[in-house]
Amino acid sequence: MSGEYAAVLRRRALAAFKWAQRACSEGDYDIAVLQAEYAVQLYLKSILYRILGEEVRGHSIRELFGLLSA
């Protein structure tokens, strides 16, 4: 399941990003920002999972970037 979980996270991240783009084009900027943030969180978690081999809990983008830089 090592690569499978990371692939699921990447697919979810891309889906959230598409929703963010759609919301932005419709002028719903609050939802667009929420979905964009969620997409970044999921994508960072997929990268961290590939590097660390374990699921990372947390929602703070700053914390996830900190883990990635360490």
C-alpha positions in Angstrom: 0.0 0.0 0.0 3.0 2.3 0.1 2.5 4.0 -3.3 -1.3 3.4 -3.3 -2.0 5.7 -0.3 0.1 8.5 -1.7 -1.6 8.2 -5.1 -5.0 8.5 -3.4 -3.9 11.6 -1.7 -2.6 13.1 -4.9 -5.9 12.3 -6.7 -7.9 14.0 -3.9 -5.6 17.0 -4.0 -6.1 17.4 -7.7 -9.9 17.0 -7.3 -9.9 19.7 -4.6 -7.8 22.0 -6.8 -10.3 21.6 -9.7 -13.1 22.5 -7.3 -11.1 25.5 -6.2 -10.7 26.6 -9.8 -14.4 26.1 -10.5 -15.4 28.1 -7.4 -13.0 30.9 -8.3 -14.3 31.1 -11.9 -17.9 31.3 -10.5 -16.9 34.1 -8.1 -17.2 32.1 -4.9 -13.8 33.1 -3.5 -14.3 31.8 0.1 -14.9 28.3 -1.1 -12.1 28.6 -3.7 -9.5 29.5 -1.0 -10.8 26.7 1.3 -10.5 24.1 -1.5 -7.1 25.4 -2.6 -5.8 25.1 1.0 -7.2 21.6 1.3 -5.5 20.7 -2.0 -2.1 21.9 -0.7 -2.6 20.0 2.5 -3.3 16.7 0.7 -0.5 17.1 -1.8 2.0 17.8 1.0 0.8 14.8 2.9 1.3 12.6 -0.2 4.9 13.8 -0.5 5.5 13.3 3.2 4.0 9.8 3.1 6.3 8.9 0.2 9.3 10.2 2.1 8.5 9.1 5.6 6.5 6.0 4.9 3.9 6.9 7.5 0.7 8.9 7.6 1.0 12.4 8.8 -1.7 13.9 10.9 -2.4 17.6 11.0 -3.9 20.4 8.9 -1.5 23.3 9.3 0.3 24.0 6.0 3.1 25.6 7.9 3.5 22.5 10.1 3.5 20.3 7.0 6.1 22.4 5.2 8.2 22.3 8.4 8.1 18.5 8.4 9.0 18.5 4.8 12.0 20.8 5.3 13.2 18.7 8.2 
